[in-house]
Amino acid sequence: MDLPRRPGPNESRLPPQPPGRPRRHPRSLRDLALLVVVLGALLAVAGRGYVDYREAQAEALREAAQKFLGKDGFFLFSSLDADRDMYINLEEFKPDAKKLIAVTSISILEEEVSQSSPLDLSEEKFSMMARFQPLLRETMSKSNNGFLGVSHLTLSGLRNWTVPDEVLRLFSARQFFIFLPPKEELELGEPWWIIPNELEEHLPSNRFYPPRSSRREDLIYKLLSMFHPRLFVKTRFGPRGTVACLMATSDLYYAVAFRIHAEFQLNEPPLLPFWFSPGQFTGRIILSKDSSHVRDFKLFVPNHKPLNVEMEWLYQDEENGNSSSELDVDIGYLPQMELESWGPSVLTEIHKKGKITYRRPCDQSSQLVSEDIVWQQEISWEKAAWQLGVAMYPFLKVTYLPPIKAFEQARTENKLVHSIVLWGSLDDQSCFGPGQGLRDIVLGNSLILTLLKNSFISSWSQVHELHEIQNNQDNESHQKLAELLLEKYDSPVKMLLCLPNGTVVHDLSADDLYQVSEERSSGLVHPVMVYKQFLQEGLFRARPFLHRKAGSSCERN
C-alpha cells in the first residue's frame, strides 16, 4: 500500500480532508428538477396561505363595513367596488361621482329641511357645492413690510376665513325663477336687471351685519352666504346689483349669463369692520322656461388677473389726544371662490325610518340620463360677459385691449394709445379710490366716449401685469413697452397717451385730474372737460409723428 509522502520544504501544505467526507460531484438534472418541484410546492402553499389571509381580511372588512354602513349603505358601496377588493379607487369612483354626491347630499340635507318645511313633492331639488381657497395674503401690498401698522386683530377675520361657511346647501329649482328673462322676445345679449342698480349715494362702512334681503335678493344672499354669513347684497359703492342676459335658447331651456356685485364683512364687534370685495361674481345657469327644472349652475370669481379682491378696513387714528376712525385699503389675489350644482334638479319622494320622516330622490330620478339640448340660437360667453360689463360700466362701450395688443392695433391704425395703469381692475369692484371716479364720472361720459372711439386705441393694465411683461425675457419689444409705461407710473392711477412705439407724449394722474377740477371749481370746470383737454393736448403733441407716418404710407402707395 502506498503511504502518503511527506511534502518537501518548498511544497505548499494542503489542509487535511475531514475523515469520511465524500468528494463533491456536479448536480444531475434530476436533482435540479426535484429542487424546482419542492420550491414550487412551497410557493403554492405560501400563495394559498396569502390568498386565504386576504380573503379572511376582506371578509373582516365586509363584516365591519356592513355594521358601519348598514344594508343600504353597503349595497351602495358594493355597487361601486367593481373588483370586489373592498377598496374604491379613482377609476371606480369617477364615473358615478357627480351623481353619487348629488343624490347623497340631497338625501342628507333634505332630512334637516323636512323637519321645518312643508313636504312639497312637486318641486325639484338639487345640491349646490361651494369651493373656496383663501386669499393669498402675500399678494397684498401691505405684506411687503410685514403689515407694519396693521393690527393683528384687524386681519383676524381674513386670516381665519379658510373654508366656506357651508360646503353643501339644498335649493329648489323654483327659487331660480329670478333668472328668467322678463319678456319672451328679448334679444340674445340684451341685459336686464335682476337686482337694479338704483342707489347713487355711497353706503356707510361702519357696519357689521347685513340688512334683511328682499324677495329677489333672497336667492343671491342664500347662494353667496355659503361662503361667509355676513354677505351684503348691496355694496357700499356702485355699480351695485345683479344683471343678466340670454346666451342661448331652445324649445325648453334658457342659458343665462349673469354678473353679481356683492361684498362680505369679515369682522364682528369689538373689532372694527373689515370689508372684502371680490371684483365680481359671474356665471351661467341653464334652466327650463318655467323654472321648474335647473339643468346646470356655475358661479365664480374670475381669477385670471394678478389681483381680484379689494379690501378696506377701519382703524383708530389717535392724534393730539383725539381718536377717529380712518379707512385703509389694499388689494390681493383670491385663487378660488365658486359654486356649482351637482347634477340637475330632481323630484323627491317621502320615506320613513322609525320616527324620522325624510326625502330622497325618486328611483327614476337617480337613473336620470340628461338628453342633449339643441340650441336654436346662441352667442359666445365672451360676448355675453362683455354685454354684462357694459351694463355695469358704460365706459366699456369703448373697447379696451390688453397693452401689447393695443400697441399692435395702434401701429396698424396709426393712432395714439390711451393707456390707464392702476393697481386694481378698471372694469370690476377691485378698482378703488380715484380709479372709481375716473371710471364712473369721466370715462363713461358721452363726450369722452366719442373722442376715444374716433381718435385713440384704449387699454388699461394692472401694475403687476406690466411687471410680468417687463420681467419676461422672451420678447425684448414687449419688455420695452412695459418699461416705458412703468417709467411714468408714479401715482395709484395714471393715464398715459403714447405713440405706437410706446413713447409717452402726455400723462395725467387721477389725483391731478380732480385737483385741477377743484382749483377751477369757481369757473365750473368739470373733470370731464379737464380730461377732454388732456386728450386733445396729446393729439396735438403727437400730430407731427402720426402725420409723418401717414405721409410715408401714402408715398409707398
Buried (B, 14 or more C-beta within 10 A) or exposed (E): EEEEEEEEEEEEEEEEEEEEEEEEEEEEEEEEEEEEEEEEEEEEEEEEEEEEEEEEEBEEEBEEBBEEBEEEEBEBBBEBBEEEEBEBEEEBEEEEEEBBBBBBBBBBBBBEBBEEEEEEEEEBBBBBBBEBEBBEBEBBEBBEEEBEEBEEEBBBBBBEBEEBBBBBBBBBBBBBBBBBBEEEEBEBBEBBBBBEBEBEEEBEBEBBEBEEBEEBBBBBBBBBBBBBEBBBBBBBBBBBBBBBBBBBBBEBBBBBBBBBBBBBBBBEEEBBBBBBBBBBBBBBBBBBBEBBBBBBBEBBBBBEBBBBBBBBBBBEEEEEEEEEEEBBBBBBBBEEBBBBBBBBBBBBEEEEEEEEEBBBBBEEBBEBEEEEBEBEEBBEEEBBBBBBBBBBBBBBBBEBBEBBEBBBBBBEEBBBBBBBBBBBBBBBBBBBBBBBBBBBBBBBBEBBBEBBEEBBBBBBBBBBBBEEBBEEEEEEEBBBBBEBBBEBBEBBBBBBBBBBBBEBBBBBBBBBBBEBBEEBEEEEBBBBBBBBEBBEBBBEBBEEBBEEBEEEEEEEE
